[in-house]
């Protein structure tokens, strides 16, 4: 629904709301199309979490060893590093996920087919379209996430909860 207005007018689906979209997909296509792009979405969620956590901890430990930065600054820098790494790792998955969700029948046979066709037509950098906007979205999220986690953790330690 979000990207419908990016399609040419004759290809737009014009869903009124989520329920209308579900109904029209089942009626006009097939119920399996409701799950189009689900695999890359789950894969992306796995990648982002398995990248954010270790990068944040590794950078935080390193900065605490080699600098005398205040804890808030260490958390901020570690959060940005976590966002940058997550953006780099997940960008190809985002590209594939978006293309799989937007495709009309027959464009790609699978996620792997989408990757191979993208590399063939656009080169490897085609998998990194939208990298900077992804970072701009993840950076504030990570900063808030990790600052909040550190604050809550310190409060729990302080009050021995």
C-alpha positions, 0 to 999 in steps of 0.5 A, a space after each residue: 500500500 505504501 508504494 502503490 503511488 510509485 507505480 504507473 497509474 495502470 498498475 496501481 492496486 488502489 487499496 482503500 485500507 489494509 482489509 480492502 488490500 487483503 480482500 482484493 489480493 485474495 480475490 484477484 490474485 491468490 492467498 499466497 501473495 499475502 506472504 510475498 516478501 515474508 521470507 526476506 522480511 524475517 531474514 532481515 529481522 534476523 540479520 539486523 538483530 544479530 548485527 546490532 547486538 554484537 557490534 554495539 557491545 564490541 564497540 562499547 567494550 573497545 571504547 571503554 578500554 582505549 578512551 576516557 569518554 563519558 558513558 553517554 558518549 560511548 553509548 552514542 558512538 556504539 549506537 552509531 556503529 551498530 546502526 552503520 553495520 546493520 545498515 550495511 548488512 541489511 541493505 541487500 535484503 531490503 532491496 530484495 524484500 522491496 522488489 519482491 513485494 512490489 513485483 508483478 507475477 513472473 518478474 522474479 522466481 525467488 529471492 535468489 533470482 532477484 539478487 542475481 538479476 539485480 547484480 546482472 543489471 545494476 552490479 553489486 551496488 544495486 543491492 545497496 540502493 537506499 543505504 543512506 536512508 536506511 542508516 538515517 532511519 536506524 541511527 536515531 532508533 539505535 541511539 534511543 534504544 541503547 541509551 534507554 537500555 543503558 539507563 534502565 540497566 543502571 537504574 536496575 543495578 542502583 536499586 538492586 532489582 
